[in-house]
Amino acid sequence: MTAGISRITDSEVERIRADFPILATRTSKGKPLVYLDSAATSQKPRAVIDALSRYYESYNANIHRGVYEIAERATEAFEGARARIASFLNAEREEIIFTRNATEAINLVCHSWALTNVRAGDAILVTRLEHHSNIVPWQLLAEKTGAELRFLELDGNGRVVLDDLETKLQGVKLVAIAHASNMLGTIVPLQQVIPAAHAAGALVLVDGAQAAPHFPVDVKALDVDFYAVSGHKMLGPTGIGTLYGKRSLLEAMPPFLAGGDMIRRVTYEHTTFNELPWKFEAGTSDIAGAIGLGAAVDYLQGLGMPWVREHEIALTSYALERLADVPHLSLYGPKRAEERGGVIAFTLGDAHPHDIASILDSEGVCIRAGHHCTMPLHDLLGLTATARASFYIYNTYADVDALVEALEKAARIFKL
Ligand SMILES: Cc1ncc(COP(=O)(O)O)c(C=O)c1O
């Protein structure tokens, strides 16, 4: 274990694991489940599963319009979840918009803010490590508006190069940037990027899909303009995410989707829109999903986000050390656990990552193989695919050991 990195005790993690019913199950081959794919989606604690069933079993009703008891309870629970997420990110309640996922949160900014504010000759600045969700919307915007899509480069360890940030910011209207990479693990130093962007007159949208679940995020301290969050990666259900936006920006933006709930008054000729946050929530929201996400946030806050981060650093550091000893294994991304989230992408000799993942699956070890929605980044690194292990609050040192043993078995099978 690297000096200075504290070791989280197994009993702390065992207590957490007991809250996740799926972790007590076995695979069809009778192996204990070693779940190392939380960057794709996290497992859900009993508290989240119960919050969903409680809603459907005891107060299922549509929100906002009902005057009967269970409708009022549903509205209270839905809006209560919003308040909890706001407090989790240190935002105001009105600044949290429920979306389907992080992708939709980014698209909301693209369609509402960017389509109104970006013109031919302007630039959007992203990095080379972005997920497709934070590249494709901007490519489409660039095609529609004639704006330029510009990139911050990466160094040899997968860190974003900021030496030329000021130059790259010239003419930029929006910096759209990941807080943490889902392939390299890199944590982007936003405290450097955001003030520089603001000084250059640009707004900043942060893709927090791999950050908000893993370390404390304070949108006010960051002074970020928009922050996209994915619910299903932070113990919440699928189908729910949030967008944080500064109130003054959201107020000035046109609606994204149009229909029920987002209106104040509609005539056959004209519509006036609801106030924040509902102006951006057209139609019936994922009520259960939002309530489930509220329960997930409660769970994470119960652990404390500093603890979540500490655990992740300890585990990632241990994994980086152990994986470095596996022959023929190449690791990608920053060398130190402190500079990265709990995501480790790797290749093993010339074995195809899908074959590696299949062998690991036979040992009950769940990892991801492919391009992880970062095809351009794989192209840049000269890779067609990688295998990826990712950790979360319920993973143990024994899970890392199981990963290493399964990889050693894979290496023997491939005769590496
Ligand atoms: C960095 C990053 N951004 C965005 C997304 C998309 O998240 P969602 O599934 O919530 O749309 C992901 C999902 O893998 C991601 O890792």
The ligand as an SDF file (V2000), in Angstrom:
LIG
                    3D

 16 16  0  0  0  0  0  0  0  0999 V2000
  -18.3020   10.5910  -18.2860 C   0  0  0  0  0  0  0  0  0  0  0  0
  -19.6990   10.2030  -18.6620 C   0  0  0  0  0  0  0  0  0  0  0  0
  -20.5110   11.1280  -19.1580 N   0  0  0  0  0  0  0  0  0  0  0  0
  -21.7850   10.8520  -19.4890 C   0  0  0  0  0  0  0  0  0  0  0  0
  -22.2850    9.5950  -19.3480 C   0  0  0  0  0  0  0  0  0  0  0  0
  -23.7130    9.3310  -19.7060 C   0  0  0  0  0  0  0  0  0  0  0  0
  -24.4580    9.1280  -18.5380 O   0  0  0  0  0  0  0  0  0  0  0  0
  -25.9820    8.7250  -18.5820 P   0  0  0  0  0  0  0  0  0  0  0  0
  -26.0180    7.2410  -18.6910 O   0  0  0  0  0  0  0  0  0  0  0  0
  -26.5270    9.1890  -17.2770 O   0  0  0  0  0  0  0  0  0  0  0  0
  -26.5760    9.4320  -19.7290 O   0  0  0  0  0  0  0  0  0  0  0  0
  -21.4740    8.5790  -18.8490 C   0  0  0  0  0  0  0  0  0  0  0  0
  -21.9710    7.1870  -18.7580 C   0  0  0  0  0  0  0  0  0  0  0  0
  -21.2260    6.2480  -18.8380 O   0  0  0  0  0  0  0  0  0  0  0  0
  -20.1490    8.9000  -18.4870 C   0  0  0  0  0  0  0  0  0  0  0  0
  -19.3350    7.9730  -17.9890 O   0  0  0  0  0  0  0  0  0  0  0  0
  1  2  1  0
  2  3  1  0
  2 15  2  0
  3  4  2  0
  4  5  1  0
  5  6  1  0
  5 12  2  0
  6  7  1  0
  7  8  1  0
  8  9  2  0
  8 10  1  0
  8 11  1  0
 12 13  1  0
 12 15  1  0
 13 14  2  0
 15 16  1  0
M  END
$$$$
